[in-house]
Amino acid sequence: MAIAISYLDRQTLPVAIKAIEKDIPISNQVMASLNSAFLVSYGLMYLGGGKLMDVLGTRLGFALIMVFWSLACASHGLATSVTMLIFSRLLLGIGEGGGFPAATRAVAEWFPVKERSTAMGIMNAGTAVGGIIAPPLIATVLTHADWLQLAPWRWVFFLTGAMGLIWTLWWYWEYFAPERHPRLGGAEREEIQSVLEIGETPKPSIPLAQLLRFRETWGIVMAKFLSDAAWYFYLFWLPRYLYDARGFDIKAVGSVAWIPHAAAGIGCLCGGGFSSWLLRQQYPLDRARKLALGASAAMMPLLVFVPHVPAAGAIALFCVGYFGQQSWSTLVMILPTDLFPKRAVGTVAGLVGLGGAMGGIAFGQLAGYLLDHGAGYGPIFALVSTFHVLAFGLILVTVRTVRPLEFKEVIHATVVAPSSVKT
């Protein structure tokens, strides 16, 4: 649910952009800058948020960041200029940056290896729930909420911020790590014994510099840079594409922009579920992950045809792209839990998220520049449709075998180089 609210919050600006423009002029490059403001703080906090989860623990850490991002979301409703919107986007990115590291850590706390990809798929499906809710909900608020003489777009941010605060109360009341859960029965405790650390001597955290010595770390980070460059373009620019290139109004956007997100939700479940099914069929972990990743990446080149088909066909192609992307994302997010010990998962997940955010910034700025200088959407879709295939090739080269890395040898040895660790 937290991830759903996160994606609802980040969709508020793209869907409401035309209403906001009546009070605050926003060009394509300004739009790119607003998205970049969110992504730069999101990416940096994704790294810091991962470390924060490792230090504070999932329960308290997630509650604190959820309160922060909910208030940041509400602050958009007070904006009277682009500068104030940028400031609110920066704050929202700081808050939401810890969300996925916390969720990844929660999965690692509760689920053994064979179930993690399915669990991550269910969690990642929350992004789709938020995306499904956002267009019709925001369209409804924009057409009906004129309370207290405030512009309806301001209520979009106030209401979504309030939803996050309400959810935080439930989270802090209900969530505990399994080794501390007061209502976890004996049978359930035995079932998840493989992920419990009861009675274990606490192990020191793994330094960031040590994690960066592994080619696997860099491979996943750079793959995320490429694939999220595509994803954030689709996520942030779909409503504007429908407004500008297809001539939709807010009601039309509200009626169809949720459909690709529904496909994304199915992709979340199918990607993780397919990998888990392969494991149950006795496929090695490496093959199970890479077969599912490759199948996901293979769908993405179809989006090159988006500008060349009727509107209904474009929505159908977006559905294929959203399905493939979220199938891919679920599997990439689970790789840190396959490769690294739990005490490092939050930090590695943060590095991966930072790489993804930087990709979103780089391509978003390019897209805004091209659009404001008359290039149109054709060249943009031609570029973005290749990124997942390139990312998959990078994973094949850098993550030669998906299995736990041998950290003990690397941490204590002084002459053995990281490249000598068997992977």
C-alpha positions as CSV (number, residue, x, y, z in Angstrom):
1,M,0.0,0.0,0.0
2,A,2.9,2.4,0.8
3,I,4.3,1.8,-2.7
4,A,0.8,2.5,-4.2
5,I,0.6,5.8,-2.4
6,S,4.1,6.6,-3.5
7,Y,3.2,6.2,-7.1
8,L,-0.1,8.1,-6.6
9,D,1.9,11.0,-5.2
10,R,4.4,11.1,-8.0
11,Q,1.6,11.0,-10.6
12,T,-0.2,14.0,-9.2
13,L,2.0,16.5,-11.1
14,P,2.1,14.8,-14.5
15,V,-1.7,14.2,-14.6
16,A,-2.6,17.6,-13.2
17,I,-0.1,19.5,-15.3
18,K,-2.6,21.2,-17.7
19,A,-4.6,22.5,-14.7
20,I,-1.4,23.8,-13.0
21,E,-0.4,25.6,-16.2
22,K,-3.4,27.9,-15.9
23,D,-1.7,29.4,-12.8
24,I,2.0,28.5,-13.4
25,P,3.4,28.4,-17.0
26,I,5.3,25.1,-17.6
27,S,7.2,24.4,-20.8
28,N,8.6,20.9,-21.7
29,Q,12.0,21.9,-20.4
30,V,10.5,23.2,-17.2
31,M,8.6,19.9,-16.9
32,A,11.8,18.1,-17.3
33,S,13.4,20.2,-14.6
34,L,10.5,19.5,-12.2
35,N,11.0,15.8,-12.8
36,S,14.7,16.1,-12.4
37,A,14.3,17.9,-9.1
38,F,12.3,14.9,-7.8
39,L,14.7,12.4,-9.2
40,V,18.0,13.9,-8.0
41,S,16.8,14.0,-4.4
42,Y,15.0,10.7,-4.8
43,G,18.1,9.0,-6.1
44,L,20.4,10.4,-3.4
45,M,18.0,9.6,-0.7
46,Y,17.5,6.1,-2.3
47,L,21.1,5.6,-1.5
48,G,20.9,7.2,1.9
49,G,17.5,5.7,2.6
50,G,19.0,2.2,2.1
51,K,21.6,3.0,4.7
52,L,18.9,4.5,6.9
53,M,16.9,1.2,6.8
54,D,20.1,-0.7,7.7
55,V,20.6,1.5,10.7
56,L,17.0,2.3,12.0
57,G,15.3,-0.9,10.8
58,T,12.4,-1.2,8.5
59,R,9.5,-0.4,10.9
60,L,10.7,2.9,12.2
61,G,12.6,4.0,9.1
62,F,9.6,3.5,6.8
63,A,7.3,5.3,9.1
64,L,9.6,8.4,9.3
65,I,10.1,8.7,5.6
66,M,6.4,8.2,4.9
67,V,5.4,11.1,7.1
68,F,8.0,13.3,5.4
69,W,7.0,12.5,1.8
70,S,3.3,12.9,2.6
71,L,3.9,16.4,4.0
72,A,6.1,17.1,0.9
73,C,3.3,16.0,-1.4
74,A,0.8,18.3,0.3
75,S,3.2,21.2,0.0
76,H,2.8,21.3,-3.8
77,G,-0.7,22.7,-3.2
78,L,0.8,25.8,-1.7
79,A,3.0,26.6,-4.7
80,T,2.6,29.9,-6.6
81,S,5.7,29.6,-8.9
82,V,7.9,27.1,-10.6
83,T,10.6,27.7,-7.9
84,M,8.1,26.6,-5.2
85,L,7.1,23.6,-7.3
86,I,10.8,22.6,-7.7
87,F,11.3,22.9,-4.0
88,S,8.3,20.7,-3.3
89,R,9.5,18.1,-5.8
90,L,12.9,18.1,-4.1
91,L,11.2,17.4,-0.8
92,L,9.0,14.7,-2.2
93,G,12.1,13.0,-3.7
94,I,13.8,13.0,-0.3
95,G,10.9,11.3,1.3
96,E,10.1,8.8,-1.4
97,G,13.7,7.9,-1.9
98,G,13.7,5.5,1.1
99,G,10.5,3.7,0.1
100,F,11.8,1.0,-2.2
101,P,14.9,0.2,-0.1
102,A,12.6,-0.2,2.9
103,A,10.2,-2.4,0.9
104,T,13.2,-4.5,-0.4
105,R,14.5,-4.9,3.1
106,A,11.0,-6.0,4.3
107,V,10.9,-8.7,1.6
108,A,14.4,-9.9,2.7
109,E,13.2,-10.0,6.3
110,W,10.2,-12.1,5.7
111,F,10.7,-14.3,2.6
112,P,13.2,-17.1,1.7
113,V,15.0,-17.0,-1.6
114,K,12.6,-19.2,-3.5
115,E,9.7,-16.9,-2.7
116,R,11.3,-13.5,-2.9
117,S,10.7,-12.8,-6.5
118,T,7.0,-13.5,-6.2
119,A,6.9,-11.4,-3.0
120,M,8.7,-8.6,-4.7
121,G,6.3,-8.8,-7.6
122,I,3.4,-8.4,-5.3
123,M,5.1,-5.4,-3.6
124,N,6.1,-3.9,-6.9
125,A,2.5,-4.3,-8.1
126,G,1.7,-1.5,-5.6
127,T,3.2,0.9,-8.2
128,A,0.5,-0.2,-10.6
129,V,-2.2,0.3,-8.0
130,G,-1.1,3.9,-7.5
131,G,-0.9,4.4,-11.2
132,I,-4.4,3.0,-11.8
133,I,-5.9,5.1,-9.1
134,A,-4.2,8.4,-10.1
135,P,-5.7,9.4,-13.4
136,P,-9.4,8.9,-12.7
137,L,-9.0,10.2,-9.1
138,I,-7.1,13.3,-10.1
139,A,-9.5,13.9,-13.0
140,T,-12.4,13.7,-10.6
141,V,-10.8,16.1,-8.1
142,L,-9.9,18.5,-10.9
143,T,-13.4,18.6,-12.2
144,H,-15.3,18.8,-8.9
145,A,-13.1,20.1,-6.1
146,D,-13.4,23.9,-5.9
147,W,-13.7,24.1,-2.2
148,L,-12.6,27.1,-0.1
149,Q,-12.0,29.2,-3.2
150,L,-8.8,27.2,-4.0
151,A,-8.0,25.9,-7.4
152,P,-8.9,22.2,-7.8
153,W,-5.3,21.1,-8.6
154,R,-4.2,22.3,-5.1
155,W,-6.7,19.8,-3.5
156,V,-5.1,17.0,-5.5
157,F,-1.9,17.4,-3.5
158,F,-3.7,18.0,-0.1
159,L,-5.8,14.9,-0.4
160,T,-3.0,12.6,-1.6
161,G,-0.7,13.8,1.2
162,A,-3.4,13.1,3.8
163,M,-3.7,9.5,2.5
164,G,-0.1,8.9,3.2
165,L,-0.3,10.2,6.8
166,I,-3.3,7.9,7.5
167,W,-1.4,4.8,6.1
168,T,1.7,5.6,8.3
169,L,-0.4,5.1,11.4
170,W,-1.4,1.6,10.3
171,W,2.1,0.6,9.3
172,Y,3.7,1.5,12.6
173,W,0.9,-0.3,14.5
174,E,1.1,-3.5,12.5
175,Y,4.6,-4.1,11.1
176,F,7.4,-5.9,13.0
177,A,10.4,-7.8,11.8
178,P,9.7,-11.6,12.1
179,E,12.2,-12.1,15.0
180,R,10.3,-9.4,17.0
181,H,6.8,-10.0,15.9
182,P,4.5,-10.4,18.9
183,R,1.8,-12.4,17.1
184,L,4.0,-14.7,15.0
185,G,3.1,-18.3,15.8
186,G,5.5,-21.3,16.2
187,A,4.6,-22.9,12.8
188,E,4.9,-19.6,11.0
189,R,8.3,-18.9,12.7
190,E,9.5,-22.3,11.6
191,E,8.3,-21.8,8.0
192,I,10.4,-18.7,7.6
193,Q,13.4,-19.9,9.7
194,S,15.8,-19.4,6.8
195,V,15.5,-15.6,7.0
196,L,15.5,-15.2,10.8
197,E,18.6,-14.1,12.6
198,I,17.6,-15.0,16.1
199,G,20.6,-15.9,18.2
200,E,23.1,-14.8,15.6
201,T,26.0,-12.6,16.5
202,P,25.4,-9.2,14.9
203,K,27.7,-8.7,11.9
204,P,29.3,-5.4,11.0
205,S,27.9,-3.5,8.1
206,I,29.7,-3.8,4.8
207,P,31.5,-0.6,3.7
208,L,30.2,1.1,0.6
209,A,33.7,1.1,-0.9
210,Q,33.8,-2.7,-0.5
211,L,30.4,-3.1,-2.3
212,L,31.7,-0.9,-5.2
213,R,34.6,-3.3,-5.8
214,F,32.2,-5.8,-7.2
215,R,31.5,-5.7,-10.9
216,E,28.0,-7.1,-10.1
217,T,27.2,-3.9,-8.2
218,W,28.2,-1.7,-11.1
219,G,26.4,-3.9,-13.6
220,I,23.1,-3.7,-11.8
221,V,23.5,0.0,-11.2
222,M,24.2,0.7,-14.8
223,A,21.4,-1.6,-16.0
224,K,19.0,0.3,-13.8
225,F,20.4,3.6,-15.2
226,L,19.4,2.5,-18.7
227,S,16.0,0.9,-17.9
228,D,14.8,3.6,-15.6
229,A,15.7,6.2,-18.2
230,A,13.0,4.6,-20.2
231,W,10.6,4.0,-17.3
232,Y,10.7,7.5,-15.9
233,F,10.1,8.9,-19.4
234,Y,7.0,6.7,-19.8
235,L,5.8,7.4,-16.2
236,F,6.2,11.2,-16.2
237,W,5.5,12.0,-19.8
238,L,2.6,9.7,-20.7
239,P,-0.1,12.2,-19.6
240,R,1.7,15.1,-21.4
241,Y,2.1,13.0,-24.5
242,L,-1.7,12.3,-24.5
243,Y,-2.4,16.0,-23.9
244,D,0.0,17.4,-26.5
245,A,0.4,14.8,-29.2
246,R,-3.0,13.2,-29.1
247,G,-5.2,16.2,-28.1
248,F,-6.8,14.6,-25.0
249,D,-8.4,16.6,-22.3
250,I,-8.3,15.8,-18.6
251,K,-11.4,13.6,-18.8
252,A,-10.0,11.6,-21.6
253,V,-6.6,11.2,-19.9
254,G,-8.5,10.1,-16.7
255,S,-10.4,7.5,-18.7
256,V,-7.4,5.8,-20.4
257,A,-4.1,6.7,-18.7
258,W,-4.7,4.1,-16.0
259,I,-4.8,1.2,-18.5
260,P,-1.0,0.9,-19.0
261,H,-0.6,0.9,-15.2
262,A,-3.0,-2.1,-15.0
263,A,-0.8,-3.9,-17.5
264,A,2.2,-2.9,-15.3
265,G,0.6,-4.6,-12.3
266,I,0.2,-7.8,-14.2
267,G,3.8,-7.5,-15.3
268,C,5.0,-7.2,-11.7
269,L,3.3,-10.5,-10.8
270,C,4.2,-12.3,-14.0
271,G,7.9,-11.4,-13.9
272,G,8.4,-12.5,-10.3
273,G,6.0,-15.4,-10.6
274,F,7.7,-16.7,-13.8
275,S,11.1,-16.7,-12.1
276,S,9.7,-18.4,-9.0
277,W,8.0,-21.0,-11.2
278,L,11.3,-21.7,-12.9
279,L,12.9,-22.3,-9.6
280,R,10.2,-24.7,-8.6
281,Q,10.9,-26.6,-11.8
282,Q,14.5,-27.0,-10.5
283,Y,16.0,-24.4,-12.8
284,P,19.2,-22.9,-11.3
285,L,18.7,-19.5,-9.7
286,D,20.9,-17.8,-12.4
287,R,18.9,-19.2,-15.3
288,A,15.6,-18.5,-13.6
289,R,16.4,-14.9,-13.1
290,K,18.0,-14.3,-16.5
291,L,15.3,-16.0,-18.6
292,A,12.7,-13.9,-17.0
293,L,14.8,-10.7,-17.4
294,G,15.4,-11.5,-21.0
295,A,11.8,-12.1,-21.8
296,S,10.9,-8.8,-20.2
297,A,13.5,-6.8,-22.1
298,A,12.4,-8.4,-25.4
299,M,9.0,-6.6,-25.3
300,M,10.4,-3.1,-25.0
301,P,11.5,-2.3,-28.6
302,L,7.8,-2.4,-29.7
303,L,7.4,1.1,-28.2
304,V,9.3,2.6,-31.2
305,F,5.9,2.4,-33.1
306,V,3.9,4.5,-30.5
307,P,4.0,7.7,-32.6
308,H,3.0,5.9,-35.8
309,V,-0.2,4.2,-34.8
310,P,-3.7,5.5,-33.9
311,A,-4.4,6.5,-30.3
312,A,-5.9,3.1,-29.3
313,G,-2.8,1.4,-30.7
314,A,-0.5,3.7,-28.8
315,I,-2.3,2.9,-25.6
316,A,-2.0,-0.9,-26.4
317,L,1.8,-0.4,-27.0
318,F,2.1,1.5,-23.8
319,C,0.5,-1.5,-22.1
320,V,3.1,-3.8,-23.5
321,G,5.9,-1.5,-22.4
322,Y,4.5,-1.0,-18.9
323,F,4.0,-4.8,-18.6
324,G,7.6,-5.5,-19.7
325,Q,9.1,-2.7,-17.6
326,Q,7.5,-3.8,-14.4
327,S,8.2,-7.4,-15.0
328,W,11.9,-6.3,-15.5
329,S,11.9,-4.0,-12.5
330,T,10.7,-6.7,-10.1
331,L,13.5,-9.0,-11.1
332,V,16.2,-6.3,-11.1
333,M,15.1,-5.2,-7.6
334,I,15.4,-8.8,-6.3
335,L,19.0,-9.3,-7.6
336,P,20.6,-7.5,-4.6
337,T,18.9,-9.9,-2.3
338,D,20.2,-12.8,-4.4
339,L,23.8,-11.6,-4.4
340,F,24.4,-9.7,-1.2
341,P,23.9,-10.5,2.6
342,K,20.9,-8.9,4.3
343,R,23.1,-6.4,6.1
344,A,24.1,-4.9,2.7
345,V,20.8,-5.2,0.9
346,G,19.5,-1.8,1.8
347,T,22.7,-0.1,0.7
348,V,23.0,-1.9,-2.6
349,A,19.3,-1.3,-3.3
350,G,20.0,2.4,-2.6
351,L,22.9,2.4,-5.2
352,V,20.6,0.7,-7.7
353,G,17.9,3.3,-7.2
354,L,20.4,6.1,-7.4
355,G,21.6,4.8,-10.8
356,G,18.0,4.6,-12.0
357,A,17.2,8.1,-10.9
358,M,20.3,9.5,-12.7
359,G,19.1,7.7,-15.9
360,G,15.7,9.3,-15.5
361,I,17.3,12.8,-15.1
362,A,19.6,12.4,-18.1
363,F,17.0,11.2,-20.6
364,G,14.2,13.4,-19.2
365,Q,16.4,16.5,-19.8
366,L,17.2,15.3,-23.3
367,A,13.5,14.7,-24.0
368,G,12.4,18.1,-22.8
369,Y,15.1,19.8,-25.0
370,L,14.2,17.8,-28.1
371,L,10.5,18.5,-27.7
372,D,10.9,22.3,-27.1
373,H,13.2,22.4,-30.2
374,G,10.7,20.7,-32.6
375,A,12.1,17.2,-32.7
376,G,8.8,15.6,-31.9
377,Y,8.2,12.3,-30.1
378,G,9.4,10.0,-32.9
379,P,13.2,10.2,-32.2
380,I,12.5,10.0,-28.5
381,F,10.6,6.7,-28.7
382,A,13.3,5.4,-31.2
383,L,15.9,5.9,-28.5
384,V,14.0,4.9,-25.4
385,S,12.8,1.6,-26.9
386,T,16.4,0.2,-27.0
387,F,17.4,0.8,-23.4
388,H,16.1,-2.4,-21.8
389,V,17.8,-4.6,-24.3
390,L,21.1,-2.8,-23.7
391,A,20.5,-3.1,-19.9
392,F,20.0,-6.9,-20.2
393,G,23.2,-7.3,-22.2
394,L,25.0,-5.4,-19.5
395,I,23.7,-7.8,-16.8
396,L,24.8,-10.8,-18.8
397,V,28.3,-9.4,-19.0
398,T,28.6,-8.2,-15.3
399,V,26.5,-10.7,-13.4
400,R,27.9,-13.9,-14.8
401,T,26.2,-16.1,-12.2
402,V,23.4,-15.1,-9.9
403,R,24.4,-16.6,-6.5
404,P,25.5,-15.2,-3.1
405,L,28.9,-13.4,-3.3
406,E,31.7,-14.6,-1.1
407,F,32.1,-11.5,1.1
408,K,34.2,-13.2,3.8
409,E,37.1,-13.7,1.5
410,V,37.0,-10.2,0.1
411,I,36.6,-8.4,3.4
412,H,39.4,-10.1,5.3
413,A,41.9,-10.7,2.5
414,T,44.5,-8.2,1.7
415,V,45.9,-9.6,-1.5
416,V,42.9,-11.2,-3.2
417,A,41.3,-8.7,-5.7
418,P,37.5,-8.6,-6.0
419,S,37.7,-9.9,-9.5
420,S,39.1,-13.2,-8.2
421,V,35.9,-13.9,-6.2
422,K,34.0,-16.7,-7.9
423,T,30.8,-15.6,-9.4
